[in-house]
Amino acid sequence: MPDPQPPYLGDALSRFRAAADAAVERGRRAADDARAAGTAFQRESEALAAKLRDAGPPPGAAPTPADLQAAARDHRTALGLPIPDLEPATPAPQPPREDEDFSQHRILRPL
């Protein structure tokens, strides 16, 4: 009875299986590396966000009324001047803008 498989087929099949196993292992390693890089990036991003949160307002940002009052209080204290008892600063109310008309008749013109 003849051999059910040619002799070269077993060798090719084992080479194919080895190549497939190697490809699967490379894929697993790449996925693990990507997962580790993503975790490290997320950890660094969270640390930077916490650092920015704790740093206060960015340079050049408009100071809040409370910041201005604190700076004035520190300045007057440094000069030995009396500090008046003031109420907390509140932003001035903005008047409503009723003159804005964004309807299509006002914006779109016929060609």
C-alpha positions in Angstrom: 0.0 0.0 0.0 1.4 3.4 -0.9 2.3 6.0 1.7 -0.8 8.2 2.3 1.4 11.3 2.4 4.3 12.3 0.2 7.5 12.5 2.2 8.0 16.2 1.5 4.5 17.1 2.7 5.3 16.3 6.4 8.3 18.6 6.3 6.4 21.4 4.7 3.5 21.0 7.2 5.8 21.2 10.2 7.5 24.3 8.7 4.1 25.9 8.2 3.1 25.1 11.8 6.3 26.5 13.1 5.8 29.7 11.1 2.2 30.0 12.3 3.2 29.5 15.9 6.0 32.1 15.6 3.5 34.6 14.0 1.0 34.1 16.8 3.8 34.5 19.4 4.9 37.8 17.7 1.3 39.0 17.7 1.0 38.2 21.4 4.2 40.0 22.2 3.2 43.0 20.1 -0.2 43.2 21.9 1.5 43.0 25.3 3.9 45.7 24.3 1.1 48.0 23.1 -0.9 47.4 26.2 2.1 48.2 28.4 2.8 51.4 26.3 -0.8 52.4 26.6 -0.8 51.9 30.4 2.4 53.9 30.8 1.0 56.7 28.6 -2.2 56.8 30.6 -0.2 57.0 33.9 2.0 59.8 32.6 -1.1 61.7 31.3 -2.8 61.4 34.7 0.4 62.6 36.5 0.6 65.6 34.1 -3.1 66.4 34.6 -2.7 66.3 38.3 0.4 68.6 38.1 -1.5 71.1 36.0 -4.5 71.0 38.3 -2.3 71.8 41.3 -0.3 74.5 39.5 -3.2 77.0 39.4 -4.2 79.2 36.5 -1.9 79.3 33.4 0.4 82.2 32.9 -1.3 85.1 31.3 -4.8 84.1 32.5 -7.0 86.9 33.7 -7.0 87.0 37.6 -10.2 86.3 39.4 -11.6 89.0 41.7 -10.7 86.9 44.7 -7.1 86.8 43.4 -7.0 90.5 43.0 -8.3 91.0 46.5 -5.7 88.6 47.9 -2.9 90.5 46.1 -4.2 93.8 47.3 -4.4 92.5 50.9 -0.8 91.2 50.7 0.5 94.5 49.2 -1.2 96.6 51.9 0.1 94.2 54.6 3.6 94.5 53.3 3.4 98.3 53.3 1.9 98.4 56.8 -1.3 100.0 55.5 -4.8 99.3 57.0 -6.9 96.7 55.3 -10.5 97.8 54.9 -13.2 95.2 55.6 -14.7 94.5 52.2 -17.4 92.2 51.0 -16.3 89.3 48.8 -15.9 90.2 45.1 -18.7 89.2 42.8 -18.7 89.5 39.0 -20.8 92.3 37.5 -24.0 90.9 35.9 -24.1 91.0 32.1 -27.1 92.6 30.5 -29.1 90.3 28.2 -28.5 90.8 24.5 -31.8 90.8 22.8 -30.6 92.6 19.7 -29.1 89.4 18.2 -31.3 87.9 15.5 -29.9 84.6 14.1 -33.0 83.7 12.0 -32.5 82.5 8.5 -34.3 85.5 7.0 -31.6 87.8 8.5 -28.6 85.7 7.7 -29.4 84.1 4.3 -29.8 86.3 1.3 -31.3 85.2 -2.0 -28.8 84.8 -4.8 
